[in-house]
């Protein structure tokens, strides 16, 4: 996994993308089909639901259990509920150790990136130094919470939530910056599933369940916002705020119709598509072709889902782009033959498709 460079935002502008991409090929390289040469990732990652959920703030904040860090945090909370403070403290310390490992990995990968591309030195160092500092700060807070549990100073779940305050949990989510494709891709379609469930639950007047589904989807958007930058991050952050405002209204059953949900879900999926498209562009420039493929597949799903909530012309606009992007993503992810022209055009077409659907979600903007 390579840390995302903020400076790539400029490199990946549509007008410049073709030149950057072709610059990766050796002089004299044929324009015919190219076989990927980047380190292999599993060619058939399967979509799946998370193992469980960590619930904070009296059921208003959900975080999916997906990796070693979240597994340790989940185990700590369950042990705490069972009044096994020793085990809870042990698991919290294991979570702190995992955060330290991730911070070290982020630092190492940043140095490798800098060695590979001096042009991105300043932006990459600033971003990574900030990420490493925040992850290490979170590790310190988790360690402190472990000691407080073990000494009996923390006795209620609300106290534990306070120890891992909102800022600390936001920093925990920054681990998504260094997460591997095998962790995030299998759950990339989960937000849409939860959105669909929310509408179904609301229609059955199961308002509490509908709100919980929205909050679960929001948990994924928070994670993706942690590794996004630029406009993609802004769009994800806005969707998180919108969904956080929507969930309480849904829980009360105060929506007169589901159009408000439809619009919020369309915007959230479009934001995810935009973020995955940006990551695909970064991975392509870095010659991480398998990751590019999975990011394209995830972006295609986000675009298709966004158009689905709008319906009508939006679905028509998105259909061909979604199909072509998925086909290209499959080629890259599986190591099949592809050409550089094909990938460059595919990235540009996807960006245009996301923009066009955005016009349907918010006409005139």
C-alpha positions in Angstrom: 0.0 0.0 0.0 1.4 3.4 -0.9 0.4 6.5 1.0 -1.7 8.9 -0.9 0.1 12.1 -2.1 -1.9 15.3 -2.0 0.1 16.6 -4.8 -1.4 14.0 -7.1 -4.5 16.1 -7.3 -2.8 18.4 -9.8 -1.1 15.5 -11.7 -4.4 13.8 -12.2 -6.4 16.6 -13.7 -8.1 15.4 -16.8 -6.1 17.5 -19.2 -2.8 16.1 -17.9 -3.7 12.5 -17.2 -2.7 11.1 -20.5 0.7 12.7 -20.4 1.4 11.4 -16.9 0.2 7.9 -17.6 2.3 7.6 -20.8 5.4 8.8 -18.9 5.3 5.6 -17.0 6.1 3.5 -20.0 9.7 2.8 -21.0 11.0 4.5 -24.1 10.1 2.5 -27.1 7.4 0.6 -25.4 4.8 -0.7 -27.8 1.3 0.8 -27.8 -0.2 -2.7 -28.0 -1.5 -4.7 -25.0 0.5 -4.4 -21.8 0.9 -7.0 -19.1 0.9 -5.5 -15.6 4.1 -5.7 -13.7 3.1 -4.4 -10.3 3.1 -6.6 -7.2 0.2 -9.0 -7.4 -2.9 -8.8 -5.2 -5.5 -11.6 -5.1 -7.3 -11.5 -8.4 -10.6 -12.6 -7.1 -11.4 -10.6 -3.9 -14.9 -11.4 -2.8 -17.4 -8.9 -1.5 -18.5 -9.6 2.1 -20.2 -8.0 5.1 -18.1 -6.9 8.2 -17.5 -9.3 11.0 -19.3 -7.2 13.5 -19.8 -3.5 14.6 -18.3 -1.4 17.3 -21.0 1.0 18.6 -20.2 4.3 20.3 -22.2 7.2 21.7 -25.3 5.1 22.7 -25.9 3.6 19.3 -25.3 6.8 17.2 -21.9 5.9 15.8 -21.0 2.6 14.1 -17.6 1.4 13.0 -17.3 -1.9 11.1 -15.0 -4.7 12.4 -12.7 -5.3 9.5 -9.0 -5.5 10.5 -6.8 -6.4 13.4 -7.2 -2.9 15.0 -11.0 -3.0 15.0 -11.0 -6.7 16.1 -8.9 -5.8 19.2 -11.2 -2.8 20.0 -14.3 -4.9 19.6 -12.9 -7.7 21.8 -12.0 -5.0 24.4 -15.5 -3.6 24.5 -17.0 -7.0 24.8 -14.7 -8.0 27.6 -15.5 -4.7 29.3 -19.2 -5.5 29.0 -18.5 -8.9 30.6 -16.7 -7.1 33.4 -13.4 -8.8 32.5 -11.2 -5.8 32.9 -8.0 -7.7 32.6 -8.9 -9.0 29.2 -10.3 -5.6 28.1 -7.1 -3.9 29.1 -5.0 -6.6 27.2 -7.1 -6.1 24.1 -6.8 -2.3 24.3 -3.0 -2.5 24.6 -3.0 -4.9 21.5 -5.0 -2.2 19.7 -2.5 0.4 20.7 0.3 -1.8 19.4 -1.5 -2.3 16.1 -1.8 1.5 15.7 2.0 1.9 16.3 2.7 -0.7 13.7 0.5 1.1 11.2 2.2 4.4 12.0 5.6 2.8 11.4 4.3 1.3 8.1 3.0 4.6 7.0 6.3 6.2 7.7 8.3 3.5 5.9 6.0 3.7 2.8 6.3 7.4 2.7 10.1 7.2 2.6 9.9 4.6 -0.2 7.5 6.9 -2.1 9.8 9.9 -1.7 12.7 7.9 -3.0 10.7 7.0 -6.0 9.4 10.4 -6.8 11.2 13.5 -5.5 8.6 15.8 -7.2 6.1 14.9 -4.5 8.5 15.2 -1.6 7.0 18.2 0.3 3.3 17.2 0.0 3.9 13.6 0.8 6.1 14.3 3.8 3.6 16.8 5.2 0.6 14.4 4.8 2.4 11.4 6.2 4.0 13.2 9.1 0.5 14.4 10.1 -1.0 10.9 9.7 1.8 9.3 11.7 1.5 11.8 14.5 -2.2 11.3 14.7 -2.1 7.6 14.7 0.6 7.6 17.4 -1.5 10.0 19.4 -4.4 7.6 19.1 -2.2 4.7 20.3 -1.3 6.8 23.4 -5.0 7.4 24.1 -5.9 3.7 23.7 -3.0 2.7 26.0 -4.2 5.2 28.6 -7.7 3.8 28.4 -6.3 0.3 28.9 -4.6 1.4 32.1 -7.8 3.1 33.3 -9.8 0.0 32.7 -7.4 -2.2 34.5 -7.2 0.1 37.5 -11.0 0.4 37.7 -11.1 4.1 36.9 -13.4 3.3 33.9 -16.5 1.5 35.0 -19.1 2.5 32.4 -19.2 2.2 28.6 -20.0 5.9 28.5 -16.7 6.6 30.3 -14.9 4.4 27.8 -16.5 6.3 24.9 -15.3 9.5 26.6 -11.8 8.2 26.9 -11.9 7.4 23.2 -13.4 10.7 22.3 -14.7 11.8 18.9 -11.3 13.3 18.0 -9.5 10.1 18.9 -11.9 7.9 17.0 -11.5 10.2 14.0 -7.8 9.6 14.2 -8.4 5.8 14.5 -10.2 6.1 11.2 -7.1 7.5 9.6 -5.7 3.9 9.6 -7.7 3.6 6.3 -4.9 5.6 4.8 -2.6 2.6 5.1 -5.2 -0.2 4.7 -4.7 -2.8 2.0 -7.1 -3.5 -0.9 -7.9 -6.9 0.7 -9.5 -5.0 3.6 -11.5 -2.2 2.0 -12.5 -3.7 -1.4 -14.6 -6.6 0.0 -16.8 -4.2 1.9 -17.0 -1.5 -0.8 -20.6 -2.3 -1.7 -21.8 -2.3 1.9 -22.9 1.4 2.1 -25.4 0.8 -0.7 -26.7 -2.3 1.0 -27.4 -0.4 4.2 -29.0 2.5 2.3 -31.3 0.0 0.6 -32.2 -1.6 3.9 -32.9 1.8 5.5 -35.5 2.6 2.9 -37.1 -0.8 3.3 -37.2 -0.5 7.1 -38.6 3.0 6.9 -41.4 1.8 4.6 -42.3 -0.9 7.2 -42.2 1.9 9.9 -39.2 0.2 11.6 -37.7 3.6 12.2 -35.0 2.7 14.7 -33.7 -0.1 12.4 -33.7 2.3 9.4 -31.6 4.9 11.3 -29.2 2.1 12.4 -28.7 1.1 8.7 -27.9 4.8 7.8 -25.4 5.0 10.7 -23.7 1.8 9.6 -23.3 3.1 6.0 -22.0 6.4 7.5 -19.3 4.4 9.3 -17.9 3.3 5.9 -18.0 6.9 4.5 -16.0 8.1 7.5 -13.3 5.5 6.8 -13.1 6.4 3.1 -13.0 10.1 4.0 -9.9 9.3 6.1 -7.9 8.3 3.0 -9.4 10.8 0.6 -8.1 14.3 -0.3 -9.3 17.4 -2.1 -12.8 17.5 -3.6 -13.3 13.9 -2.9 -12.7 14.3 0.8 -14.9 17.4 0.9 -17.8 15.5 -0.7 -17.4 12.5 1.7 -17.2 14.8 4.7 -20.3 16.6 3.6 -22.2 13.3 3.1 -21.2 12.2 6.6 -22.6 15.4 8.1 -25.8 15.1 6.0 -26.3 11.4 7.0 -25.6 12.2 10.7 -28.4 14.8 10.5 -30.7 12.5 8.6 -30.5 9.5 10.9 -32.2 11.1 13.9 -35.1 12.3 11.7 -35.4 8.8 10.3 -35.4 7.3 13.9 -38.3 9.6 14.8 -40.2 8.7 11.6 -40.6 12.4 10.8 -39.9 12.2 7.1 -43.0 12.7 5.0 -41.5 10.9 2.1 -38.3 9.0 1.2 -37.1 11.6 -1.4 -34.8 13.2 1.3 -33.2 9.8 1.9 -32.9 9.1 -1.9 -31.0 12.4 -2.4 -28.7 11.9 0.6 -27.9 8.3 -0.5 -27.3 9.4 -4.1 -24.9 12.1 -3.0 -23.1 9.7 -0.7 -22.6 7.1 -3.4 -21.5 9.8 -5.9 -18.9 10.9 -3.3 -17.7 7.4 -2.9 -17.4 7.0 -6.7 -15.4 10.2 -6.9 -13.1 9.1 -4.1 -12.5 5.7 -5.7 -11.9 7.3 -9.1 -9.3 9.6 -7.5 -7.6 6.6 -5.8 -7.6 4.7 -9.1 -5.9 7.7 -10.8 -3.2 7.7 -8.1 -2.6 4.0 -8.3 -2.4 4.2 -12.0 0.3 6.8 -11.9 2.1 4.7 -9.3 1.9 1.7 -11.6 -0.1 -0.3 -9.0 -2.3 -1.8 -11.7 -4.2 -4.4 -9.7 -5.2 -1.8 -7.1 -6.2 0.5 -9.9 -8.6 -2.3 -11.1 -10.3 -2.8 -7.8 -10.6 1.0 -7.3 -12.3 1.3 -10.7 -14.7 -1.6 -9.9 -15.6 0.1 -6.6 -16.0 3.5 -8.4 -18.3 1.8 -11.0 -20.5 0.5 -8.2 -20.7 3.9 -6.5 -21.7 5.5 -9.8 -24.3 2.9 -10.6 -25.8 3.2 -7.0 -25.9 7.0 -7.2 -27.7 6.9 -10.5 -30.1 4.3 -9.1 -31.3 6.6 -6.4 -31.9 9.4 -8.9 -33.5 7.1 -11.6 -34.6 8.1 -15.1 -32.0 9.9 -17.2 -29.2 9.4 -14.6 -29.4 5.6 -14.9 -29.2 5.9 -18.7 -26.2 8.3 -18.5 -24.4 6.0 -16.1 -25.1 2.6 -17.7 -22.4 2.5 -20.4 -19.8 4.1 -18.2 -20.5 1.6 -15.4 -20.2 -1.3 -17.8 -17.0 -0.1 -19.4 -15.4 0.8 -16.1 -16.2 -2.6 -14.6 -14.8 -4.4 -17.6 -11.6 -2.4 -17.4 -11.4 -2.9 -13.7 -11.7 -6.6 -14.1 -8.9 -6.6 -16.6 -6.5 -4.7 -14.4 -7.4 -6.6 -11.2 -7.1 -10.0 -12.8 -3.9 -9.3 -14.7 -5.5 -9.7 -18.1 -4.2 -7.8 -21.2 -4.9 -4.1 -21.4 -3.5 -1.0 -23.2 -2.4 2.3 -21.7 -4.8 4.2 -24.1 -7.6 2.1 -22.8 -6.9 2.9 -19.2 -6.4 6.6 -19.7 -9.7 6.9 -21.7 -11.4 4.8 -19.1 -10.3 7.1 -16.3 -11.4 10.1 -18.2 -14.8 8.6 -19.1 -15.4 7.6 -15.5 -14.7 11.2 -14.3 -17.1 12.5 -16.9 -19.8 10.0 -15.9 -19.5 10.9 -12.3 -19.8 14.6 -13.1 -22.8 14.0 -15.4 -24.7 12.0 -12.7 -23.8 14.8 -10.2 -25.6 17.2 -12.5 -28.7 15.0 -12.3 -28.5 14.9 -8.5 -28.1 18.6 -8.2 -29.3 20.2 -11.5 -27.5 23.4 -12.4 -24.6 23.0 -9.9 
